[in-house]
């Protein structure tokens, strides 16, 4: 029927992609170093082994990056799905993690 997505189209709509973002070829030296524009787009970052900027984006977000003058290289597809529950920290675990790392640090005003 018209207006209905096929299962393949529905899967593509959910797909996200791990991408590497660089300044576009026409960018000047100042723009090349200023990646704050990427941060302002509020996109999900993923660790990059080379220390660059990697993001997790859908095709609309990738198009927005390109339209903003960035070069976008797709690394791999990352289909949408639920987050692995073992990766989620509850409040007590987060507080314990912080205490472990900051426990000996004096706060301003404390003696």
C-alpha positions, 0 to 999 in steps of 0.5 A, a space after each residue: 500500500 502507498 505510504 507504508 514502509 516495507 520491512 527493509 525500508 523500516 530497518 534502514 530508517 532505524 539504522 545508525 552509522 559510525 562515522 568519522 568527521 573531518 573539516 571539509 576540503 574547503 575549510 580554512 585553518 581556523 575552521 579545521 581546528 574548530 570542532 565545536 560546531 559538531 559538539 553544538 549539534 548534540 550528536 552521540 560520540 563514540 571512542 576513536 582509536 586515532 583520537 579523531 571525532 567519531 559519531 553515531 548518526 542516522 542518514 539525516 544527521 550525516 546529511 546535516 553534517 555534510 551540509 554544514 561543511 564537514 567531510 563525513 566518512 561512514 565506517 560501519 553500520 550500527 543498527 538501532 537496538 536496546 542498550 545492553 543492560 549490563 552497561 547501565 550503572 545504577 545510582 549506587 554503582 555510579 556513586 561508588 565509582 566516583 567515591 573510589 576515584 575521588 574519595 581522597 579529594 578534599 572539597 572546597 570549604 572542607 577541612 
